[in-house]
Amino acid sequence: MSKILVIGAGGVGSVAVHKMAMNPDIFSHISLASRTKSKCDAIAASVKERTGVVIDTYGLDADDVAATTALLNQIKPSLVVNLALPYQDLNIMDACLAAGVHYMDTANYEPLDVAKFEYHWQWAYQDRYKDAGLMALLGSGFDPGVTSVFAMWLKKHKLKTIRQLDILDCNGGDHGQHFATNFNPEINIREVTAECRHFENGSFVETPPLSLHQSFTCPDEVGTYEIYRMYHEELESLAINIKGLKRIRFFMTFSENYLTHLRVLENVGMTRIDEVEFNGQKIVPLQFLKALLPDPASLGPRTKGKTWIGCQVTGLKDGKQKTVTIYNTCDHQACYQEVQSQAISYTTGVPAFIGAKMILEKKWTGDGVFNMEQMDPDPFMDDLQKYGLPWKIIEGPVVQL
Ligand code: NDP
């Protein structure tokens, strides 16, 4: 029985809070705080209607460390689940240290003015969390998150040594909009337009964004899509934590329509993340673009199709090279029926709920800052099967990349 505070009332926060409320034996008291209180109240109303559970809501600017600390001292939760934006990570980690509360998130800290997708800012909290006897769990979404756990489960049960790891993320959903992103547009566009990096033979290799791509037919009749190599934050921690790894890459599918829109927006300067002067005030073009694009949470009722996310892993089993693929398929409409969200928010919100559950149940413990692959994969994998993200295994590759 534990009190929890979720910060961030977006698409992911909504799914996580619904799932927590469906498990009141573990999440005995849920509070939800976000910048716009009315968004918390709308989620609370949906949770009440679907589960009968009442959750407390608060308006909070999580960049204000003193205000967040005060709220933590008032609520006294066992854990803060940070589902706001990556910009808030360090401020919320500071507030957790000040109030003596465990911390968890789904995305690495990002400075506002430069896209980095690097962990060193958060890893620098290692000693402070350790000395305080607190745990900070980083990246409990799908990727990062489930894919890291998938890899470690394969290492534990199927392949003794992992040599090559390809993370494959395919969204076969169609929302019928000309252009929209499936999670926070700012973060999504920053990721996709960043230089590509992948790890090979001991170091990261940089290549132009989306320069390597090919056709990929997803299993389970999800569809055939063009899949592109890009950088993703978990490559950094997995390259360190999987000993003996020779190569790790991340691939994601995009439609030609999405990429054409993105190219035009980039060419006209709308994806810039630096400030520009406009009518006497400073604006960041990408933040302005976000205000114009559909809210990812609004895509739920109209998105049809499936997501397919997995790891294709090559390693050694009994001295012989072997490839195994592990994946989850998720149906956008089924997610909407269950918690009124499309599958991208669902596939992130459910692992956030399970990560929080691991910490509250003390199945995952430790003092300091941890990435997902540093934890025992077994209890998390069991819960994926149980709580909406069942996984399957194919003995062999699904694509030659
Ligand atoms: P949304 O933009 O839908 O939601 C973010 C929420 O955070 C909004 O409610 C927003 O408030 C709130 N927020 C922003 N700034 C503050 C602040 N200063 N103080 C308090 N609240 C704030 O994003 P998503 O739900 O799509 O994504 C949430 C997180 O999940 C992001 O960090 C994203 O990168 C991560 N993610 C991780 C994935 C993974 O697989 N690991 C996949 C997808 C997302 P307001 O409503 O006022 O704007």
Residues whose N, C-alpha, C, O or C-beta is under 5 A from the ligand:
A	BS01	NDP	G8 A9 G10 G11 V12 G13 S34 R35 T36 K39 L60 D61 A62 D63 L83 A84 L85 P86 T106 A107 G141 F142 D143 P144 G145 F183 N184 I187 T348
